[in-house]
Amino acid sequence: MSILYLVPTPIGNLEDITLRAIKVLGSVDLVLAEDTRKSGNLLKHLQINKPIHSHHKFNEHRTVEALVERIRGGTSMALVTDAGTPGISDPGFLLVRACIGQGVKVESLPGPTAFIPALVNSGIPCDRFVFEGFLPQKKGRMKRLKELSTETRTMVFYESPFRLLKTLVQLSDHFGGERKGSISRELTKIHEETVRGKLAELIQYFGKGTVKGEIVLVVEGGRRTEN
């Protein structure tokens, strides 16, 4: 059957893999991986022996068409990324779009993604939120921050530990230092940490030393004005 599976993988703790994900990974003909070494270690841990091909942001544009043709020819594939759900700030969208355009069935499994536990654990309203992923590093960054300064929904960002302090300062400049935020890092891992407070307080906390780990930043939306 022509099918592409999108298989979420643990963001840290390997026990977060689902039974269904294990079953799918063991049944497909080929696994597409962002980093074949990391995914190879996961498959080895799960005692699954399958061919693994590299599929990442540097080659996905030129390999998508060939992959779709292989799936249409009967090769079942599972797409995984280094951690979390494919397509969420990771490769996946281009292949999914191409498969849909060619009538290939796409099935996405539920599973781990970093921003959901960070959001619900933040103590900031999560009934309405906007996921921003990574802010533009250079071009368009200030424009996007200015646009978000009027956002009333809770905002969720991914950020590098090397840019975290800079981002917090810029958010404080645009939103005000009194705006509430929450920073979760190393989710599901040994050194998991969540720090909550005003942006000004978070700047002070994370300005004391080196920051490590994968980071999710949750920021309170602005006040809604009544019409």
Sequence and secondary structure as in RCSB ss.txt:
>XXXX:A:sequence
MSILYLVPTPIGNLEDITLRAIKVLGSVDLVLAEDTRKSGNLLKHLQINKPIHSHHKFNEHRTVEALVERIRGGT
SMALVTDAGTPGISDPGFLLVRACIGQGVKVESLPGPTAFIPALVNSGIPCDRFVFEGFLPQKKGRMKRLKELST
ETRTMVFYESPFRLLKTLVQLSDHFGGERKGSISRELTKIHEETVRGKLAELIQYFGKGTVKGEIVLVVEGGRRT
EN
>XXXX:A:secstr
  EEEE  B SS GGG  HHHHHHHHH SEEEESSHHHHHHHHHHTT    EEE  TTTHHHHHHHHHHHHHTT 
 EEEE SSB TTSSSS HHHHHHHHHTT EEEE     THHHHHHTSSS  SSEEEEES  SSTTHHHHHHHHTT
  SEEEEEE TTTHHHHHHHHHHHH TTSEEEEEESTTSTT EEEEEEHHHHHHHHTSS   S EEEEE      
  
